Amino acid sequence: MSILPVDPRIYRRYKVVVCPRCGQVQAVSSTRTFRCRYCGYRDRMERIKILAATDEGRLVPELVRKYSMEARGL
């Protein structure tokens, strides 16, 4: 019996996530573990909030900018 992650977007190649410790929005490509580039926080991807996911790399910077601006309230 396999246990699937809560969010099926975890299987997309690129994911835009928010770090639960420092709140920074960033893009990751991992499906198993998350490590924040800013504060070094580590956790399993199943426990990280995924804001967006895509298989197209050219969309990633645009998505990170969009969600960063929303997080700052701009």
VMD Tcl script that builds the backbone (N, CA, C; Angstrom):
set m [mol new atoms 222]
animate dup $m
set s [atomselect $m all]
$s set {name element resname resid chain x y z} {
  {N N MET 1 A 0.840 -1.180 0.000}
  {CA C MET 1 A 0.000 0.000 0.000}
  {C C MET 1 A 0.884 1.242 0.000}
  {N N SER 2 A 0.677 2.125 -0.966}
  {CA C SER 2 A 1.465 3.349 -1.028}
  {C C SER 2 A 0.622 4.527 -0.556}
  {N N ILE 3 A 1.261 5.439 0.082}
  {CA C ILE 3 A 0.589 6.636 0.579}
  {C C ILE 3 A 0.958 7.791 -0.346}
  {N N LEU 4 A -0.032 8.380 -0.985}
  {CA C LEU 4 A 0.222 9.503 -1.882}
  {C C LEU 4 A 0.277 10.798 -1.096}
  {N N PRO 5 A 1.116 11.739 -1.518}
  {CA C PRO 5 A 1.135 13.047 -0.858}
  {C C PRO 5 A -0.220 13.744 -0.984}
  {N N VAL 6 A -0.467 14.654 -0.112}
  {CA C VAL 6 A -1.739 15.374 -0.103}
  {C C VAL 6 A -1.934 16.171 -1.389}
  {N N ASP 7 A -0.878 16.812 -1.863}
  {CA C ASP 7 A -0.969 17.696 -3.020}
  {C C ASP 7 A -0.371 17.028 -4.260}
  {N N PRO 8 A -1.163 16.725 -5.286}
  {CA C PRO 8 A -0.627 16.057 -6.479}
  {C C PRO 8 A 0.327 16.929 -7.289}
  {N N ARG 9 A 0.345 18.248 -7.042}
  {CA C ARG 9 A 1.271 19.134 -7.758}
  {C C ARG 9 A 2.720 18.848 -7.421}
  {N N ILE 10 A 2.958 18.045 -6.395}
  {CA C ILE 10 A 4.318 17.721 -5.984}
  {C C ILE 10 A 5.076 16.998 -7.096}
  {N N TYR 11 A 4.356 16.389 -8.035}
  {CA C TYR 11 A 4.989 15.639 -9.112}
  {C C TYR 11 A 5.353 16.490 -10.323}
  {N N ARG 12 A 4.983 17.749 -10.323}
  {CA C ARG 12 A 5.404 18.649 -11.398}
  {C C ARG 12 A 6.904 18.903 -11.267}
  {N N ARG 13 A 7.546 19.297 -12.355}
  {CA C ARG 13 A 9.008 19.465 -12.333}
  {C C ARG 13 A 9.435 20.642 -11.457}
  {N N TYR 14 A 8.746 21.773 -11.563}
  {CA C TYR 14 A 9.098 22.956 -10.780}
  {C C TYR 14 A 7.930 23.320 -9.876}
  {N N LYS 15 A 8.252 23.668 -8.634}
  {CA C LYS 15 A 7.232 24.064 -7.681}
  {C C LYS 15 A 7.622 25.399 -7.052}
  {N N VAL 16 A 6.655 26.277 -6.887}
  {CA C VAL 16 A 6.860 27.542 -6.177}
  {C C VAL 16 A 6.303 27.321 -4.784}
  {N N VAL 17 A 7.182 27.463 -3.780}
  {CA C VAL 17 A 6.802 27.159 -2.402}
  {C C VAL 17 A 7.163 28.330 -1.493}
  {N N VAL 18 A 6.590 28.296 -0.294}
  {CA C VAL 18 A 6.922 29.292 0.718}
  {C C VAL 18 A 7.553 28.560 1.902}
  {N N CYS 19 A 8.665 29.088 2.401}
  {CA C CYS 19 A 9.354 28.481 3.538}
  {C C CYS 19 A 8.540 28.720 4.804}
  {N N PRO 20 A 8.255 27.667 5.572}
  {CA C PRO 20 A 7.475 27.859 6.798}
  {C C PRO 20 A 8.230 28.610 7.892}
  {N N ARG 21 A 9.548 28.646 7.838}
  {CA C ARG 21 A 10.320 29.323 8.880}
  {C C ARG 21 A 10.502 30.810 8.571}
  {N N CYS 22 A 11.031 31.134 7.376}
  {CA C CYS 22 A 11.347 32.541 7.088}
  {C C CYS 22 A 10.324 33.222 6.182}
  {N N GLY 23 A 9.449 32.458 5.535}
  {CA C GLY 23 A 8.399 33.042 4.712}
  {C C GLY 23 A 8.827 33.436 3.315}
  {N N GLN 24 A 10.029 33.098 2.888}
  {CA C GLN 24 A 10.501 33.443 1.553}
  {C C GLN 24 A 9.856 32.545 0.501}
  {N N VAL 25 A 9.474 33.145 -0.612}
  {CA C VAL 25 A 8.914 32.405 -1.738}
  {C C VAL 25 A 10.066 32.030 -2.651}
  {N N GLN 26 A 10.116 30.765 -3.076}
  {CA C GLN 26 A 11.209 30.301 -3.922}
  {C C GLN 26 A 10.760 29.129 -4.773}
  {N N ALA 27 A 11.530 28.815 -5.808}
  {CA C ALA 27 A 11.241 27.694 -6.693}
  {C C ALA 27 A 12.142 26.522 -6.332}
  {N N VAL 28 A 11.575 25.331 -6.367}
  {CA C VAL 28 A 12.338 24.107 -6.105}
  {C C VAL 28 A 11.965 23.070 -7.154}
  {N N SER 29 A 12.858 22.110 -7.351}
  {CA C SER 29 A 12.568 21.039 -8.304}
  {C C SER 29 A 12.544 19.672 -7.630}
  {N N SER 30 A 12.768 19.625 -6.352}
  {CA C SER 30 A 12.791 18.364 -5.618}
  {C C SER 30 A 11.372 17.840 -5.378}
  {N N THR 31 A 11.245 16.518 -5.300}
  {CA C THR 31 A 9.941 15.934 -4.973}
  {C C THR 31 A 9.939 15.309 -3.588}
  {N N ARG 32 A 11.102 15.152 -2.966}
  {CA C ARG 32 A 11.177 14.483 -1.662}
  {C C ARG 32 A 11.488 15.415 -0.501}
  {N N THR 33 A 12.534 16.227 -0.643}
  {CA C THR 33 A 12.929 17.098 0.468}
  {C C THR 33 A 13.000 18.550 0.026}
  {N N PHE 34 A 12.811 19.420 0.990}
  {CA C PHE 34 A 12.880 20.862 0.763}
  {C C PHE 34 A 13.991 21.426 1.635}
  {N N ARG 35 A 14.816 22.298 1.055}
  {CA C ARG 35 A 15.803 23.035 1.824}
  {C C ARG 35 A 15.728 24.487 1.392}
  {N N CYS 36 A 15.456 25.367 2.341}
  {CA C CYS 36 A 15.328 26.794 2.063}
  {C C CYS 36 A 16.685 27.369 1.691}
  {N N ARG 37 A 16.719 28.141 0.634}
  {CA C ARG 37 A 17.963 28.774 0.192}
  {C C ARG 37 A 18.355 29.954 1.073}
  {N N TYR 38 A 17.426 30.459 1.850}
  {CA C TYR 38 A 17.678 31.646 2.659}
  {C C TYR 38 A 18.032 31.318 4.102}
  {N N CYS 39 A 17.276 30.418 4.737}
  {CA C CYS 39 A 17.516 30.148 6.160}
  {C C CYS 39 A 18.032 28.733 6.428}
  {N N GLY 40 A 18.035 27.851 5.412}
  {CA C GLY 40 A 18.550 26.504 5.589}
  {C C GLY 40 A 17.571 25.500 6.166}
  {N N TYR 41 A 16.331 25.893 6.375}
  {CA C TYR 41 A 15.308 25.002 6.930}
  {C C TYR 41 A 15.126 23.788 6.025}
  {N N ARG 42 A 15.010 22.597 6.622}
  {CA C ARG 42 A 14.799 21.360 5.871}
  {C C ARG 42 A 13.550 20.647 6.362}
  {N N ASP 43 A 12.819 20.054 5.412}
  {CA C ASP 43 A 11.632 19.279 5.748}
  {C C ASP 43 A 11.239 18.443 4.537}
  {N N ARG 44 A 10.267 17.551 4.731}
  {CA C ARG 44 A 9.750 16.759 3.616}
  {C C ARG 44 A 8.822 17.633 2.776}
  {N N MET 45 A 8.804 17.401 1.473}
  {CA C MET 45 A 7.976 18.202 0.572}
  {C C MET 45 A 6.489 18.059 0.871}
  {N N GLU 46 A 6.077 16.937 1.452}
  {CA C GLU 46 A 4.663 16.757 1.758}
  {C C GLU 46 A 4.160 17.779 2.778}
  {N N ARG 47 A 5.074 18.339 3.556}
  {CA C ARG 47 A 4.689 19.270 4.623}
  {C C ARG 47 A 4.859 20.726 4.229}
  {N N ILE 48 A 5.334 20.989 3.018}
  {CA C ILE 48 A 5.594 22.352 2.552}
  {C C ILE 48 A 4.404 22.834 1.717}
  {N N LYS 49 A 4.037 24.104 1.892}
  {CA C LYS 49 A 2.922 24.677 1.149}
  {C C LYS 49 A 3.356 24.995 -0.283}
  {N N ILE 50 A 2.709 24.351 -1.253}
  {CA C ILE 50 A 2.999 24.583 -2.665}
  {C C ILE 50 A 2.023 25.630 -3.182}
  {N N LEU 51 A 2.564 26.751 -3.677}
  {CA C LEU 51 A 1.728 27.825 -4.193}
  {C C LEU 51 A 1.355 27.595 -5.647}
  {N N ALA 52 A 2.311 27.081 -6.436}
  {CA C ALA 52 A 2.086 26.819 -7.856}
  {C C ALA 52 A 3.057 25.746 -8.312}
  {N N ALA 53 A 2.711 25.082 -9.415}
  {CA C ALA 53 A 3.579 24.047 -9.968}
  {C C ALA 53 A 3.439 24.043 -11.481}
  {N N THR 54 A 4.554 23.805 -12.176}
  {CA C THR 54 A 4.549 23.787 -13.630}
  {C C THR 54 A 5.661 22.879 -14.136}
  {N N ASP 55 A 5.533 22.465 -15.372}
  {CA C ASP 55 A 6.590 21.707 -16.030}
  {C C ASP 55 A 7.405 22.600 -16.960}
  {N N GLU 56 A 6.980 23.844 -17.136}
  {CA C GLU 56 A 7.656 24.776 -18.035}
  {C C GLU 56 A 8.567 25.708 -17.241}
  {N N GLY 57 A 9.866 25.585 -17.461}
  {CA C GLY 57 A 10.847 26.367 -16.720}
  {C C GLY 57 A 10.769 27.863 -16.959}
  {N N ARG 58 A 10.314 28.282 -18.122}
  {CA C ARG 58 A 10.266 29.711 -18.426}
  {C C ARG 58 A 9.210 30.443 -17.615}
  {N N LEU 59 A 8.244 29.730 -17.070}
  {CA C LEU 59 A 7.194 30.353 -16.260}
  {C C LEU 59 A 7.596 30.542 -14.802}
  {N N VAL 60 A 8.627 29.846 -14.365}
  {CA C VAL 60 A 8.993 29.835 -12.946}
  {C C VAL 60 A 9.355 31.222 -12.405}
  {N N PRO 61 A 10.247 32.000 -13.047}
  {CA C PRO 61 A 10.567 33.324 -12.481}
  {C C PRO 61 A 9.353 34.239 -12.366}
  {N N GLU 62 A 8.463 34.145 -13.337}
  {CA C GLU 62 A 7.247 34.950 -13.319}
  {C C GLU 62 A 6.356 34.571 -12.130}
  {N N LEU 63 A 6.214 33.270 -11.871}
  {CA C LEU 63 A 5.405 32.804 -10.743}
  {C C LEU 63 A 6.017 33.198 -9.407}
  {N N VAL 64 A 7.334 33.105 -9.288}
  {CA C VAL 64 A 8.002 33.486 -8.038}
  {C C VAL 64 A 7.797 34.977 -7.776}
  {N N ARG 65 A 7.948 35.815 -8.805}
  {CA C ARG 65 A 7.723 37.260 -8.641}
  {C C ARG 65 A 6.290 37.541 -8.204}
  {N N LYS 66 A 5.337 36.875 -8.857}
  {CA C LYS 66 A 3.916 37.102 -8.550}
  {C C LYS 66 A 3.604 36.783 -7.094}
  {N N TYR 67 A 4.029 35.606 -6.631}
  {CA C TYR 67 A 3.710 35.204 -5.263}
  {C C TYR 67 A 4.539 35.959 -4.233}
  {N N SER 68 A 5.728 36.411 -4.598}
  {CA C SER 68 A 6.531 37.241 -3.677}
  {C C SER 68 A 5.855 38.583 -3.451}
  {N N MET 69 A 5.336 39.160 -4.527}
  {CA C MET 69 A 4.635 40.448 -4.407}
  {C C MET 69 A 3.377 40.290 -3.550}
  {N N GLU 70 A 2.649 39.189 -3.725}
  {CA C GLU 70 A 1.447 38.944 -2.918}
  {C C GLU 70 A 1.808 38.759 -1.450}
  {N N ALA 71 A 2.922 38.092 -1.179}
  {CA C ALA 71 A 3.339 37.851 0.204}
  {C C ALA 71 A 3.718 39.154 0.896}
  {N N ARG 72 A 4.257 40.110 0.131}
  {CA C ARG 72 A 4.640 41.411 0.692}
  {C C ARG 72 A 3.461 42.379 0.787}
  {N N GLY 73 A 2.351 42.009 0.155}
  {CA C GLY 73 A 1.164 42.870 0.197}
  {C C GLY 73 A 1.191 43.979 -0.819}
  {N N LEU 74 A 1.926 43.799 -1.907}
  {CA C LEU 74 A 1.982 44.827 -2.954}
  {C C LEU 74 A 1.018 44.547 -4.065}
}
mol reanalyze $m
mol bondsrecalc $m
mol representation Tube
mol addrep $m
